Amino acid sequence: MSGGAEFSTIGIVGAGSFGTALAVAAARAGRRVLLWARDERTVAAIAERREAPRLPGVTLPETITATSSLAALDRTQALILALPTQHLRGVAQAVAEAHPAGLPAISAAKGIEQATGRFTTEIIGEVWPAAIPAILSGPSFAADIGRGLPTAVTLACADETLARHLAGALSSPAFRIYHSGDPRGVEIGGAAKNVLAIAAGIAIGLGLGESARAALVARGFAELRRFGEAYGGQAETLMGLSGLGDLVLTCGSAQSRNFAYGLALGQGKSLEEAAGGKLAEGAFTAAILTQMARAREVETPIAAAVAAIIAGKVGVREAVAGLLARPIRAEN
């Protein structure tokens, strides 16, 4: 396989900002793209104006066709599921019913399912046994991808040869995809960094300064690494784009919904006000990640503090005071 002709048509399930940006990236890589949207207004906007409502200012190439029919995706050779983690199971089940034969199914979600503690490739595997689950993650904002700014991410699959072919089919000069055979490490990095970005946002919102943010990023990465290794992620993956790389990006910019959510909390806004009607995946991941960490006796004090804040068990300042009062110990 060359990573070209065998993946000539790619399906993107989800026409939010990130799904649309990935559709643009795939089109720039020479693929034809079917972009599935639940909302007929989105389909109409793309057909009439070549612009998606969730990614304004980006003209969509003519090789992208929008559809609201899951059955239409039968023309694709691989799918990218660009959906919020908590909605992934239901939509993947519907896709599986429309396409029982299966094909490579790449998750672009960054989270852990609240109700089950399942990672996204596990969800795909459970509801669509014929599919080949994979994961795409890394330091990337939809706006940057859409504008064609240089971006590098990781695509991982248990079959690393397939991961290499998929990466080759979807890569372009501005959108570079590295391949990996460690999907668990990639999806853990994507899930954990969102929780830690909320903590970084809180620190800045409280006016604690850049030194505090740097300390949170460093100590947060230690938590991410411990959790990742406990659940089977490889150390080199956690140190790479989808782990450390994504953590640095998400903790350093208000473009990140998770950082912006934490920033608003630190500035004194309520949980509802901080959300502002936008999805912050880390808010849904914090509690289950902390629960899973306890189950493997992994220490994650920063993530636990975020979970407690979101659950309304502790105030922002009280949570930060608790972290600062932790015993001084050897760094590891």
N, C-alpha and C positions, 0 to 999 in steps of 0.2 A: 504493500500500500504506500502511496505517496503522500497521503493527506490532502489530496486535491479532488479528483473526479469522483471518488467514492463518497464524498460528502459535499456534493454539488449544491444541495438544497438543505438548509437548516431551518428548523422550526423554533420559534421563540414563544414560550407560553408565558404571557404576562407583558402588558404594554405600559407598565409604569416607567419611571425615569430610567431605571437601570436596565430593564428589559429592552426598552427602546434603544438605549445606547449600545447594548450588545448587538441588537439587530443592525445598527449602523456599522458597527465594527465588523460584523460578519460580511456585510455587503461590501465594505471596503477591501475585505480579504478575497473578494471574487466569488462569494457564495450568493445564490439566490436565497431569499429569506421569506418565510411565511410568519408573520407576527400576529399571534392570537391575542385578541382583547375581548373581554366579557362585554364591554360597553360599545354599543353600536355607534355612539357619537364619536368615539375614538377611531373606529374603523372608517367612518365617513370623513373625519378630519384628515386622516392620512391619505385617503383616496383623493380628496378634493384639493387639499392645500400642501400635501407632502410634508406635514408637520404634525407631531404628536403633542397633545395637550400637556403631557407630563414632562416633555423635554423641549421647551420653547426655544426658538432661535436656531434650531438645527434642522436643516433641510434633509429629508429622508431620500436616499437614492431610489431610483425607479425600480431597482431590483428587489425592493421590499414591498410585499403585498400584505395588507392587513386583512384579517378575517375574524369572524366571531364563531366559526365552526371548527370544532375539534376534529371532525371527520376530515376536513381539508388538509390536516397535517399528515395524512397518509402519503403525501408526495415527498416527505422529508426523509433524510437518511440519519439524522440525529436531532435531538431536541434539547433546548436549554430551558429549564424551568426557573424563570425569574420571578419568584413569588415570595411573599412573607412566609417565614417558616411555619407559623401557626395556621396558615391556609394551605400549605403544601399538600397535606394528606388528601384533602377533599378533591383538589384539582387533579392531582396525580392519579387518583382513583378514577376520575372521569376520563382522563387521557387513556388509562389502561383499558377501560371498557371500549373506547373507540379504536384502540390499536392493540389488541391482545397479543399480536405476534412479537411486539417489543422491538426496541432499538436502543442505541446509546441515549441515556437520559441524564443530562448534566444539570445538577442543582447549582443555582447561583444565589441560594439563600444563605444567610449567616445567622444561625441560631440553633437552639435545641428545642424540640417539641415539649411544651410545658406538661402536657397530660401524661406523657410516656417516658420522657428522658431519652428519646430517640434522636440520633443525628440524622441529617437530611438524607444521606445516602441509604440509611437504614429504612427510613420512611418509604422511599422509592422502591426499595427491594421488597418491602412487605406488601405494598398495594399493587405492585406491577412486577411480579416474579420474572416475566420474560424480558424485562428491560435490563440494560447494563448500566448500573448507577455510576455516576462520576460527580465531581465537584469542581467548580470554578470559583476561585477566591483570590484576594490579594488587595493591595493598596490602590483603590480606584474609586473615583467619584464619577457619577454618570455624566455630569457636565463636561468633565475633562475628556472622557471617552468620546462623547458626542462631538466635541469640537476638534477631535483629532490630535489632542495633546499626547505626548509620549506617556505610555502607561504600561506597566508590566504586572502580570498576574500568574497564578499557577493553576493548571488543570491536572487533576489527579484521578486515577482509576486503579482498581486492583489489578487490571490488565494494563501494565505500563506501556506496552506496545500500542494499544488502542489510545491511551492518553497522548502518546507522541503523535499519532496520526491526527487526532482531533485538534491538538494544539497547532499542528502544521496547517490544517484547513482553516483555522480561525484567526491565525496570526497575520499581521500586516506590519509595515515599517513602524507605525506609531502605536500599535497594540501588540505587544510582545507577550507570548504565552510560553511559560516554562512548563514542562510536563513532570509528573511524579507518580510513583506507585504507592503513595501513602495518603489515600483519601481521608483517613481518620485524622491525621495530623493537620491537614489543610482545613477541614471543617471545624476542628476544635479551635484553631487560631481565629477563624472568622467569627465564631460564636463568642469566645471569651473576650476578645478585644472590644466588642461593643459594650460589655458590662464595665470594663476598665475605663473606656472613654467617658462614660457617665461620671465616674469618680474624678477624672481629670477636669471635666467641665465644672463640676461642683467646686473643685479647688480654685479654679480661676474665677468663678462666680462669687466666691467668698472673698476674693481679693488676696489669696494666699501667695500669689506670685509665681513666677516661672520656675524658680528653684523647687517649689513644692510640686509643680506639675512634673518636672523631670524626675523627682524622687518617686512619684506615683507611677510614672511610666516604667521606671526600672524595677520597682518592687512589684508592680502589676505583672510585668513580664515574667518575673520569678514565679508568680502564682500560675500564670498561663502555662509555663513550662512544666511545673509540677503536676498540674491537672492533666495536661496533654500526655505526659509520659505515663501517668497512672491509667489512662484510657487508651494506650496503645499508639500514640503519636510518636513519630521519630524525631529525635532531637534536631537533626538538620532541617527538617520541615518546619519545626516551631521557630527555628532561628531565621527562616527564610522569608520570602515575600508575604506568604499567607499568614505568618505568625507575627514576628517582630516588625516586618515591614508595614503590615496593615495596622498594627497597634500604634506605631509612630504617626502614621497619617491621621488616624481617627482621633487620637488624643491631641492633635495639634491644630485642628482647624474647625471653625464653626460651621463649615460646609457639612460636617458630619452631624447627622440628626441626633446621634447618641451624645456627642459632645455638647451640642446645642441644648439638648434636654437637661443634661447635668448643669450646664451654665445657668439656665433659667432656675433650676432648683437652688443653686448656690446664691442666686440673686433674690431669693425669697418667694418665688412663685410657687403656687400649689402644684401638685402632681398633674392635675388637669390643665392648668394654665401652661405648665412647662411643655406638655405634649403638643399643645397648639394644633391639635387635629392631625399631626403628622406621626408616622410610625417610627418609634425608636426601638429597634429589635432588642437591644440590651435590657430594656425594661421588662420584657417578657422572658428573657433568658436568665436574669440574675438569680431568681429563686431556685430554679431547677438546677442550674450550674452549682450553686452552693450546696444544694441537697446531694447532688451526685459527688461533689468533693468530699462531703462528710462520710458518704458511704464507702469511699476508698481511703479515708483518713488522710485527706489532702488538706493542708492549711491554706485557706484563701480569705484572709481577713478583709482585703479591700472589696472583693466581690460580695462577701457577706454583709459588709456595711452598706453597700449599694442595695442589696436585697432588702435589708431591714428598713432603709429609707423608703423604698418603693412600697413596701408592705404597710407603711405607716407606724412601724414599731418604734422608730427613733427619729429625732429631728436631724437635720443636716449638720448643724454645728455640734450636736451631741455625738453623732457618728464620727465626725472628724476628730473630735477630742478623744474619743475612744481609740482611734488609730494612733494618735500621737502619744497616748499613754501606754502603748504596748511595750513590753520589756525590750531593752536593747540586747541584741543577740548577734552572733556571727552572721555575716552575709553569705547566703547560699541560695 
